[in-house]
């Protein structure tokens, strides 16, 4: 099982979600209580009943907690930031031209500068 995000980051993310969901009605102690209940694997209904919260607020907090956990797993390299594409969806480089074109342009410019310097 993966480790949970650092408490400070998790607290900040959940506090922000709690403020948005409850119009600043939840304090840090309540957010910490929510975190403890989630860590104890309490269900959404159990959290709502024990904390006397509206189920919609709990749903938003759970959503924020899960998003924070995914972000943490991406940050520590446990999950890829972007899933690899399916074989048929791989990006193909279909640009026209090649490496020779910029080199040819560079040569023409260089010859032009040398001719200009000699003529002057």
C-alpha positions as CSV (number, residue, x, y, z in Angstrom):
1,X,0.0,0.0,0.0
2,X,1.3,3.5,-0.8
3,X,2.1,6.0,1.9
4,X,-0.3,8.9,2.4
5,X,0.7,12.4,1.4
6,X,2.7,14.5,3.9
7,X,0.3,15.8,6.6
8,X,0.9,19.5,5.9
9,X,0.1,19.2,2.2
10,X,-2.9,17.0,2.9
11,X,-4.2,19.3,5.6
12,X,-3.8,22.3,3.3
13,X,-5.6,20.6,0.4
14,X,-8.4,19.4,2.6
15,X,-8.8,22.7,4.4
16,X,-9.2,24.5,1.1
17,X,-11.8,21.9,0.0
18,X,-13.6,22.2,3.3
19,X,-13.7,26.0,3.1
20,X,-15.1,25.8,-0.4
21,X,-17.6,23.1,0.4
22,X,-18.8,24.6,3.7
23,X,-18.4,28.3,3.2
24,X,-15.6,28.4,5.8
25,X,-17.7,26.6,8.5
26,X,-15.1,23.8,9.1
27,X,-12.0,24.5,11.2
28,X,-8.6,22.9,11.1
29,X,-9.5,20.6,14.0
30,X,-12.5,19.3,12.1
31,X,-10.3,18.7,9.0
32,X,-7.9,16.8,11.1
33,X,-10.7,14.7,12.5
34,X,-11.9,14.0,9.0
35,X,-8.3,12.9,8.1
36,X,-8.2,10.6,11.1
37,X,-11.6,9.0,10.2
38,X,-10.5,8.5,6.6
39,X,-7.2,7.0,7.7
40,X,-9.3,4.6,9.9
41,X,-11.2,3.7,6.7
42,X,-14.5,5.1,7.9
43,X,-17.2,5.2,5.2
44,X,-18.6,8.5,3.9
45,X,-21.9,8.0,5.8
46,X,-20.1,7.2,9.0
47,X,-17.9,10.3,8.7
48,X,-21.0,12.5,8.0
49,X,-22.8,11.1,11.0
50,X,-19.9,11.2,13.4
51,X,-18.9,14.8,12.4
52,X,-22.5,15.9,12.0
53,X,-21.8,17.1,8.4
54,X,-23.9,17.3,5.3
55,X,-23.1,14.3,3.1
56,X,-22.3,16.6,0.2
57,X,-19.5,18.2,2.2
58,X,-18.1,14.8,3.0
59,X,-18.3,13.8,-0.6
60,X,-16.3,16.9,-1.6
61,X,-13.7,16.3,1.2
62,X,-13.4,12.7,0.1
63,X,-12.9,13.8,-3.5
64,X,-10.2,16.3,-2.5
65,X,-8.5,13.7,-0.3
66,X,-8.4,11.2,-3.2
67,X,-7.1,13.8,-5.6
68,X,-4.3,14.7,-3.1
69,X,-3.4,11.0,-2.7
70,X,-3.1,10.6,-6.5
71,X,-1.0,13.8,-6.8
72,X,1.3,12.4,-4.1
73,X,1.7,9.1,-5.8
74,X,2.5,10.9,-9.1
75,X,5.0,13.2,-7.2
76,X,6.9,10.2,-5.7
77,X,6.9,8.3,-9.0
78,X,4.5,5.6,-8.0
79,X,2.1,6.6,-10.8
80,X,3.0,8.1,-14.2
81,X,1.8,11.7,-14.8
82,X,0.3,10.7,-18.1
83,X,-0.6,7.1,-18.9
84,X,1.3,5.7,-21.9
85,X,-0.7,5.8,-25.1
86,X,-2.2,2.7,-26.6
87,X,-0.2,1.3,-29.5
88,X,-2.6,2.7,-32.0
89,X,-2.7,6.1,-30.3
90,X,1.1,6.8,-30.3
91,X,2.1,10.2,-31.6
92,X,3.7,10.1,-35.0
93,X,6.1,12.8,-36.1
94,X,4.8,13.8,-39.6
95,X,6.4,17.1,-40.0
96,X,7.7,17.9,-43.4
97,X,11.4,18.6,-43.9
98,X,14.4,17.2,-42.3
99,X,17.6,18.1,-40.5
100,X,19.2,18.9,-43.9
101,X,16.9,21.9,-44.5
102,X,18.1,24.0,-41.5
103,X,21.7,23.1,-42.3
104,X,21.3,24.2,-46.0
105,X,19.7,27.5,-44.9
106,X,22.6,28.0,-42.4
107,X,25.2,27.4,-45.2
108,X,23.5,29.8,-47.6
109,X,23.5,32.5,-44.9
110,X,27.1,31.8,-44.0
111,X,28.2,32.0,-47.6
112,X,26.2,35.2,-48.0
113,X,27.9,36.8,-45.0
114,X,31.4,35.8,-46.3
115,X,30.6,37.2,-49.8
116,X,29.3,40.4,-48.3
117,X,32.4,40.7,-46.1
118,X,34.8,40.1,-49.1
119,X,32.9,42.6,-51.4
120,X,32.9,45.3,-48.8
